């Protein structure tokens, strides 16, 4: 057999090939020059499949929660309105859809409002209808947050169906429409930055064991806290300013560089940006990128939590706690409840929309 050489150029979506003789001239095989390329679809990571798996798990958990909620409320709702849950289940089906139960076509969510309410439990709809016409537009009963706000502030007994709808909304989403993180991450209360940074410093002291210099200066804690809670400042500007305050400069340039990387990653994590926790935890050789504002953050953390030491776990716990409280401060300022904050944003949107429409009406064409 004649001596020959095969050359391959392997890429992510193609393989180029050529066959030469001992003089490196292209050979001919079956009447064709032995050179060509084979194209194929580029390989994909498991990230896409992992996203689907996470979504399936989340929806399965949601379905279980709502099923359990119905099981608790069903016997009591039966006494108030025996068809309420059936109507609710059918409410999103178009009347002309064959799957629609014809018995519920045209039914309101609270059909008995058209009759005298003998139980004396006024619903939001009834209260809205009793208002003067000019005030009805300012009582948005179709906004679930209005119902939740009313249940917090109004001293009256609510219709059990309204209670169900409010609880259903909370249980279903476990969060809000401004952030993907689930609501169980958020903690109410004044943020004690002194305590949090003391815990972090103790963890870093144990982690470095005298072989590192990263620490958070107590004199800078107040300023850092003010920056983290300053919602008037752009988040990216806050992150950069906090990172600068967290930096620790020493004589060794490499150590100063490492301290800067820790400060940057830590400031990103507490403000909801994606960053590598391995940098914060001084775990060289690892890559533990997380985004605490993501609904999948718990799943991402579980992948490496068992590899963490006690000190690294303390750092993760404290950073997560800081993130939660800072995000809650952005969503619910001035001691408002989440529902009140959402309604405040609802009215602000209405005012801004009216201003935009008014401005556009003055423009030619």
Secondary structure, 3 states (H helix, E strand, C coil): CCCEEEEEEECCCEEEEEEEECCCCECEECCEECEEEEECCCCCCCHHHHHHHHHHHHHHHHHHHHHHHHHHHHHHHHHHCCCHHHHHHHCCCCCCCCCCCHHHCCCCCCHHHHCCCCCCCCCHHHHHHCCCHHHHCCCCCCCHHHHHHHHHHCCCCCCHHHHHHHHHHHHHHCCECCECCCHHHCCCCCCCHHHHHHHHHHHHHHHHCCCCCCCCCHHHHHHHHHHHCCCCCCHHHHHHHHHHHHCCCCCCHHHHHHHHHHHHHHHHHHCCCCEEHHHHCCCCCCCCEECCCCCCHHHHHHCCHHHCCHHHHHHHHHHHHHHHHHHHHHHCCCCCCHHHHHHHHHHHHHHHHHHHHHHHHCCCC
